[in-house]
């Protein structure tokens, strides 16, 4: 319920908010809620990834990308994610989530999230997304980029992200063979 309420508030703010470039960055201001906490009294590591969902939605709404995807029947799903936790976020602490697209390959689009509080980096994550259509077809990131107004320069995907993605794919294939 907490994330649903945040999503509604985000959608209302976005309607009146500043537009952003489709690749970002998009800055989303948030605050740690009591329902975000774990037993140690700081934001639970799993909650961060739900918060990152809000950052991706904010970027897609404020850039107009979501409005372009809907008529096509296309949507994004998370296929892999990794995060690093540097500093805890305590109850009621304000923080800013910076979301941007860092690149794509033939199959996936990659987004980076950075949570900053008091001028200090608290958490980072890279999320791998796959686009699908309601008819079950796979949609390439290039097809998504072609929906955007004007030419969008494709950022060069960091090598470590490409290697991480490949390793995740290979590991999954190994697990499938073990069945």
C-alpha positions in Angstrom: 0.0 0.0 0.0 2.9 2.3 0.8 4.3 2.1 -2.7 0.9 2.5 -4.3 0.3 5.7 -2.4 3.8 6.9 -3.4 3.0 6.1 -7.0 -0.2 8.1 -6.9 1.6 11.1 -5.3 4.4 10.7 -8.0 1.8 10.7 -10.8 0.2 13.9 -9.5 3.6 15.6 -9.0 4.7 14.5 -12.5 1.6 16.1 -14.1 2.9 19.5 -12.8 6.6 18.7 -12.9 9.4 19.7 -15.2 9.9 17.6 -18.3 13.2 15.7 -18.7 15.2 14.2 -21.6 14.3 10.6 -22.3 17.8 9.4 -21.3 17.7 11.5 -18.1 18.8 12.4 -15.7 15.5 12.6 -13.8 15.6 13.7 -10.1 12.9 12.3 -7.8 12.7 13.7 -4.3 11.6 11.2 -1.6 11.6 10.6 2.1 12.1 7.4 4.1 8.8 6.3 5.5 8.4 4.2 8.7 7.2 1.3 6.5 10.5 1.3 4.6 12.5 0.2 7.7 14.1 -3.1 8.6 14.8 -4.3 12.1 18.0 -2.2 12.2 16.0 1.0 11.8 17.2 2.0 8.3 15.7 1.5 4.8 15.4 -2.2 3.9 17.6 -3.2 1.0 14.5 -4.7 -0.8 12.7 -1.4 -0.5 15.4 0.4 -2.4 14.5 -1.6 -5.5 10.8 -0.7 -5.2 11.9 2.9 -4.9 14.0 2.5 -8.0 10.7 1.4 -9.8 9.3 4.8 -8.9 12.4 6.5 -10.3 12.0 4.6 -13.6 8.3 5.5 -13.8 9.1 9.2 -13.0 11.6 9.2 -15.9 9.2 7.6 -18.3 6.3 9.9 -17.3 8.3 13.1 -17.3 10.1 12.4 -20.6 6.9 11.4 -22.4 8.3 7.9 -23.1 5.4 6.1 -21.3 2.9 8.0 -23.4 4.7 6.7 -26.6 4.9 3.1 -25.3 1.2 2.7 -24.4 -0.3 3.0 -27.9 2.2 0.4 -29.1 1.2 -2.0 -26.4 4.9 -2.1 -25.2 6.0 -2.3 -21.6 9.3 -2.8 -19.7 10.2 -5.6 -17.3 13.2 -5.9 -15.1 15.4 -8.9 -16.1 18.5 -8.3 -13.9 19.6 -5.8 -11.2 22.5 -5.1 -9.0 23.0 -2.6 -6.2 25.6 -1.3 -3.8 24.8 0.1 -0.4 27.2 2.8 1.0 25.3 4.6 3.7 22.1 3.8 5.5 19.0 6.0 5.2 17.3 6.5 8.5 13.6 7.2 9.2 12.1 10.4 7.7 15.4 11.2 6.0 15.0 13.1 2.7 16.9 11.8 -0.3 17.0 12.4 -4.0 16.9 9.6 -6.5 18.8 10.3 -9.8 17.7 8.0 -12.6 19.2 7.9 -16.1 19.6 5.5 -19.0 23.3 4.5 -19.3 23.0 2.6 -22.6 21.5 -0.4 -24.4 22.5 -3.4 -26.4 20.5 -5.4 -28.9 18.2 -6.8 -26.3 18.3 -4.8 -23.1 18.2 -1.2 -21.9 20.2 -0.3 -18.8 19.3 2.3 -16.2 21.3 3.6 -13.3 19.9 4.8 -10.0 21.7 6.9 -7.4 20.3 7.8 -4.1 21.8 10.9 -2.5 21.1 12.3 0.9 22.7 15.3 2.6 25.0 15.6 -0.4 26.3 12.0 0.1 25.8 9.0 -2.1 23.9 6.3 -0.2 23.1 3.7 -2.8 23.6 2.9 -6.5 22.0 0.4 -8.7 22.0 -0.7 -12.3 18.8 -2.2 -13.7 18.5 -4.3 -16.9 15.2 -3.9 -18.7 13.6 -5.8 -21.5 10.7 -4.4 -23.5 7.9 -6.7 -24.5 4.6 -6.2 -26.3 1.1 -7.2 -25.1 1.1 -9.7 -28.0 4.2 -11.4 -26.6 6.8 -10.1 -29.1 10.1 -8.8 -27.9 10.8 -5.2 -28.6 14.4 -4.0 -29.1 15.7 -0.9 -27.4 16.3 0.6 -30.9 12.5 0.3 -31.6 11.9 2.2 -28.3 14.5 4.8 -29.2 12.8 5.3 -32.6 9.6 6.4 -30.7 11.5 9.4 -29.2 11.3 12.8 -30.8 14.4 13.7 -32.8 17.6 11.8 -32.9 18.7 10.3 -29.6 22.4 9.6 -29.3 23.0 6.1 -28.0 25.3 6.3 -24.9 28.2 3.9 -24.9 27.4 1.1 -22.5 30.1 0.8 -19.8 32.1 -2.4 -20.4 31.5 -3.7 -16.8 27.7 -3.4 -17.4 28.0 -5.4 -20.7 30.1 -8.1 -18.9 27.7 -8.2 -15.9 24.7 -8.7 -18.3 26.5 -11.4 -20.2 27.4 -13.2 -16.9 23.9 -13.1 -15.7 22.6 -14.5 -19.0 25.1 -17.3 -19.0 24.4 -18.2 -15.3 20.7 -18.4 -16.0 21.3 -20.7 -19.0 23.4 -23.0 -16.7 20.6 -23.1 -14.2 18.1 -24.0 -16.9 20.3 -26.9 -18.0 20.5 -28.3 -14.5 16.8 -28.8 -14.3 
